[in-house]
Amino acid sequence: MSQITIKVNGEMLVGNTHQPLLEQLEQSGLQPEFQCRNGVCGACRCKLDKGTVSQQDTMAYVAAGEILTCASVPSGNVELEFDYQLSFVAKKAANL
């Protein structure tokens, strides 16, 4: 697994090159908008400011410079920009 940096609206996160960005953002405690998780609705759309991703075929409209986080796996360090402020979720402690 290759460790990378994901910059989201100015916040730095640690990520990888094998999971979709939506999953990585959620695992970091962020709450991006989404509905379908398979590239149909377009709710998880954001701007890709820097870096490259491998994006599977999707049905939702994506403008130049935009990606769907549910269908995109980063190839290396990326910078993303959402048109809204993402909130962080407090992580629950594991039941032991």
trRosetta pair geometry for C-beta under 8 A, 3 or more apart (Angstrom, degrees):
i j d omega theta_ij theta_ji phi_ij phi_ji
1 16 5.1 -30 -177 -146 107 128
1 17 7.3 164 -164 42 61 78
1 18 6.0 -84 -123 6 87 129
2 16 6.3 127 71 -157 55 69
2 17 4.4 6 61 14 111 124
2 18 7.8 127 32 -25 80 90
2 76 7.9 -54 132 -106 135 60
3 14 6.2 -20 -165 -171 103 101
3 15 7.5 136 -160 78 54 38
3 16 6.3 -41 -103 -96 43 70
4 14 7.6 141 76 -164 41 53
4 15 5.0 -35 71 74 90 88
4 16 6.5 146 19 -106 92 16
4 17 6.0 94 -19 -53 128 87
4 74 5.9 -140 84 111 161 135
4 76 5.7 172 -121 -172 131 38
4 77 5.1 -165 -171 -77 99 53
4 78 7.3 47 144 4 133 78
5 12 6.0 -30 -164 -158 107 97
5 13 7.2 135 -163 72 56 47
5 14 6.7 -42 -105 -106 54 49
5 15 7.0 103 -150 24 7 91
5 77 4.6 12 55 -126 86 103
5 78 7.9 -171 95 36 60 48
6 12 7.6 135 76 -160 47 48
6 13 4.5 -28 68 69 96 101
6 14 7.4 66 20 157 88 2
6 15 4.1 60 -22 -17 118 135
6 21 7.1 154 -134 -138 142 97
6 24 6.5 124 -16 127 164 133
6 25 7.5 -120 131 -79 150 77
6 28 7.8 -137 69 -37 128 159
6 74 6.8 -146 -90 -36 101 161
6 77 7.5 -160 -73 -151 40 57
6 78 5.7 2 -121 63 71 90
6 79 8.0 158 -166 -92 46 32
6 80 6.9 2 -176 5 91 112
7 10 6.9 0 179 -118 97 10
7 11 7.0 159 -157 76 57 38
7 12 5.5 -24 -101 -98 76 63
7 13 7.5 176 -84 21 27 75
7 50 7.8 24 47 51 122 113
7 77 7.8 36 -7 179 96 94
7 78 7.2 -151 32 104 73 50
7 79 4.3 -14 67 -115 112 78
7 80 6.9 169 87 26 57 64
8 11 5.2 -27 67 61 80 93
8 13 6.3 15 5 0 111 121
8 25 6.7 103 -83 -118 160 109
8 30 6.6 -24 105 -92 161 164
8 79 8.0 -173 -70 -158 33 50
8 80 5.0 -7 -109 67 71 105
8 81 7.8 165 -156 -86 48 33
8 82 7.1 21 -172 -7 93 104
8 86 6.5 -15 144 24 124 150
9 80 7.5 -36 -27 99 62 77
9 81 6.1 107 -82 -131 62 58
9 82 5.8 -47 -55 35 116 87
9 85 6.9 144 179 -126 163 54
9 86 6.1 172 18 14 143 104
11 86 8.0 -106 27 64 138 119
13 24 7.3 131 128 149 135 101
13 25 7.4 118 67 -111 175 57
13 28 4.6 -9 -144 -130 133 159
13 30 7.7 -68 -73 -21 151 125
14 28 7.7 159 49 -101 61 115
15 19 7.7 -129 -171 60 92 104
15 21 7.6 -4 -147 -121 150 69
15 24 4.6 42 -130 -173 106 146
15 28 7.7 -51 -78 -51 84 129
15 74 6.4 65 116 36 138 142
15 78 7.9 -32 54 35 151 101
16 19 5.7 64 70 16 107 98
16 24 6.8 -166 32 -103 77 127
16 74 8.0 144 97 58 32 105
17 73 6.7 81 -176 160 51 98
17 74 5.8 -96 -111 89 66 77
17 75 6.4 50 -140 -142 114 23
17 76 7.0 8 -93 -72 122 37
18 73 6.6 -8 -153 -159 14 129
19 23 4.8 -101 168 80 116 126
19 24 5.3 135 96 -54 119 95
19 73 6.6 161 86 -122 20 96
20 23 5.0 91 67 8 84 103
20 24 7.2 -157 97 -4 44 90
20 69 6.7 105 160 154 94 61
20 70 5.7 20 166 -167 145 32
20 71 6.6 -6 -131 -71 124 8
20 72 6.3 95 -149 62 78 43
20 73 5.7 -71 -91 -74 46 74
21 24 5.5 -61 -147 40 37 112
21 25 6.1 38 157 -23 72 104
21 53 7.2 -42 -36 -122 124 140
21 67 7.6 74 23 116 149 129
21 69 4.0 -99 88 -154 109 85
21 70 7.8 -79 60 -49 78 20
21 72 5.1 -4 2 84 116 95
21 73 7.2 -169 -31 -101 73 30
21 74 6.3 88 -76 -34 99 95
21 78 7.6 -65 -103 73 129 152
21 80 7.2 126 -174 -63 146 152
22 25 5.9 -55 -148 34 28 110
22 26 6.5 25 155 -15 63 108
22 32 6.3 -118 -130 67 76 132
22 34 5.9 71 -146 -78 135 149
22 37 6.9 -159 102 -123 158 77
22 44 5.5 -26 -91 -154 121 153
22 69 4.1 120 -61 123 79 100
22 70 4.4 11 -12 -85 149 58
23 26 5.8 -58 -150 39 31 110
23 27 6.2 29 154 -19 66 108
24 27 5.7 -54 -144 38 31 111
24 28 6.4 29 155 -18 64 107
25 28 5.8 -60 -153 37 31 110
25 30 4.3 -63 173 66 89 124
25 32 5.2 30 117 -11 150 121
25 69 6.5 -8 0 179 136 146
25 86 7.6 -89 -177 -156 123 155
26 29 7.8 90 -180 -39 31 9
26 30 6.6 -91 -82 67 31 70
26 31 7.4 63 -111 -99 73 43
26 32 7.4 -93 -60 26 77 90
29 88 4.7 24 135 -158 109 89
29 89 5.3 -152 -165 53 70 69
29 90 7.5 29 -148 -94 117 15
29 91 5.9 -80 -95 -49 105 96
30 86 4.8 6 -160 159 107 134
30 87 7.5 136 -151 79 57 35
30 88 6.1 -45 -92 -100 49 61
30 89 7.5 141 -129 6 1 87
31 86 6.2 165 59 -168 60 83
31 87 5.1 -12 40 67 117 83
31 88 7.3 177 -4 -105 90 12
31 89 5.5 99 -52 -38 108 106
32 44 5.9 67 134 -135 121 87
32 46 7.5 -64 -146 -47 133 130
32 69 6.1 10 116 52 163 160
32 82 6.6 -153 -127 -90 98 149
32 86 5.9 -30 -80 -116 65 120
33 43 4.9 -111 135 162 100 99
33 44 6.3 -164 91 -90 66 53
33 84 7.4 57 -18 50 122 139
34 37 6.1 61 163 -68 129 69
34 41 7.7 116 -171 69 54 129
34 43 5.2 141 -130 93 27 113
34 44 4.3 18 -97 -65 88 109
34 69 7.4 -95 -83 70 116 108
34 70 5.9 118 -137 -60 126 121
35 41 4.3 -34 63 69 120 173
35 43 4.5 98 -4 7 97 148
35 44 8.0 -147 14 -30 63 87
36 39 7.3 -93 95 34 122 26
36 40 4.6 -77 123 50 172 100
36 41 4.3 153 -6 -7 116 111
36 43 7.3 135 9 20 81 111
36 70 7.2 151 83 103 73 173
37 70 4.8 -162 -143 -149 42 135
38 70 6.6 -75 -42 137 18 131
38 71 7.2 71 -170 -75 29 101
39 56 6.5 -127 -39 86 154 97
39 57 7.2 133 125 112 160 43
39 58 3.0 -122 -178 -122 121 96
39 59 6.1 116 125 20 87 68
39 60 5.8 -141 175 13 58 101
39 68 5.3 123 -114 95 75 160
39 70 6.1 -153 -55 88 62 108
39 71 4.1 46 -73 -56 114 142
40 58 7.2 -145 -61 -168 34 81
40 59 4.8 14 -119 54 62 119
40 60 5.9 110 160 -45 14 93
41 44 7.9 81 79 1 98 80
41 60 6.0 -8 80 -83 21 130
42 45 5.1 6 -178 -37 76 118
42 58 8.0 117 -79 155 73 130
42 60 3.2 173 -63 -166 90 134
42 61 6.2 5 -98 47 148 64
42 62 7.3 -164 -124 -69 101 72
42 68 6.6 -95 -120 -100 49 115
44 68 5.4 79 81 -165 98 72
44 69 4.3 -108 157 41 118 94
44 70 4.9 115 46 -19 157 96
45 60 7.1 -137 -63 136 110 135
45 62 6.4 -172 -123 -113 110 81
45 66 5.5 9 -170 178 100 124
45 67 7.3 164 -144 85 57 33
45 68 5.8 -38 -87 -95 61 67
45 69 7.9 -159 -84 -6 12 81
46 66 6.8 165 86 -150 26 79
46 67 6.5 -23 63 61 73 77
46 69 6.1 37 14 -44 116 107
46 80 5.0 37 127 -174 138 106
46 81 6.2 168 178 75 97 40
46 82 4.8 -54 -117 -86 113 68
46 83 7.7 -159 -122 -9 67 72
47 65 5.7 -1 -147 142 86 97
47 66 5.7 -55 -99 -98 50 68
47 67 8.0 92 -157 18 12 76
47 80 6.8 142 76 -162 56 55
47 81 4.3 -17 60 60 110 96
47 82 7.7 -167 21 -73 79 25
47 83 8.0 96 -13 -51 104 79
48 51 6.6 -108 -175 68 101 83
48 53 6.5 -120 -116 1 146 118
48 65 6.2 -155 51 -176 77 54
48 66 6.8 146 2 -131 85 16
48 67 4.8 59 -42 -8 119 116
48 72 8.0 -141 -78 -169 129 162
48 78 6.5 -56 -147 -163 92 112
48 79 7.6 110 -170 76 50 59
48 80 6.3 -30 -104 -103 51 70
49 79 4.1 -57 69 101 108 107
49 80 6.8 -176 10 -95 92 14
49 81 5.4 72 -39 -13 118 110
50 77 7.4 -13 117 117 108 90
50 78 6.4 169 90 -153 67 43
50 79 4.0 45 37 24 97 111
51 74 6.3 -11 154 -148 135 105
51 75 7.2 172 175 54 89 83
51 76 5.9 -151 -144 80 100 80
51 77 5.4 -136 -94 102 124 53
51 78 3.3 -127 71 -102 157 64
51 79 6.2 144 0 11 109 63
52 74 7.5 117 88 -157 47 62
52 75 4.5 -17 91 37 96 128
52 76 6.7 44 45 31 84 93
52 78 7.5 -130 36 -92 24 100
53 67 5.7 55 52 -128 148 158
53 72 4.1 18 160 -172 146 107
53 73 6.2 147 -164 70 87 35
53 74 5.2 -54 -102 -99 84 46
53 75 6.2 -165 -103 -9 25 84
53 78 6.5 32 -59 -94 98 147
54 72 7.0 150 72 -152 41 58
54 73 5.0 -18 58 62 95 93
54 75 6.1 103 -28 -63 88 96
55 58 7.0 -49 162 -15 107 114
55 67 5.7 -144 -85 -144 137 101
55 68 6.8 109 -149 44 120 83
55 71 5.3 60 -161 120 80 96
55 72 4.5 -22 -95 -95 87 82
55 73 7.9 178 -79 21 41 62
56 71 4.7 -113 49 -168 90 99
56 72 8.0 -139 12 -71 70 40
57 71 8.0 -106 68 -172 22 140
58 62 6.7 68 73 -20 134 124
58 68 5.4 119 -101 18 166 148
58 71 5.0 -162 -71 22 117 174
60 68 6.0 106 64 -80 130 139
62 66 4.7 -153 -169 93 83 104
62 67 6.5 36 -156 -111 139 23
62 68 6.2 -101 -83 -33 128 90
63 66 4.8 67 57 9 73 126
67 71 7.7 -147 176 73 85 86
67 72 4.6 35 169 -60 128 157
67 80 7.9 -84 51 -117 115 105
68 71 4.5 35 87 31 112 105
68 72 6.1 154 75 -19 55 102
69 72 5.8 -69 -126 42 29 108
69 80 7.5 47 -88 -138 112 154
74 77 7.5 12 172 -130 135 3
74 78 4.7 -121 -122 -17 126 129
82 85 7.8 162 90 -80 113 12
82 86 5.9 89 44 -45 150 101
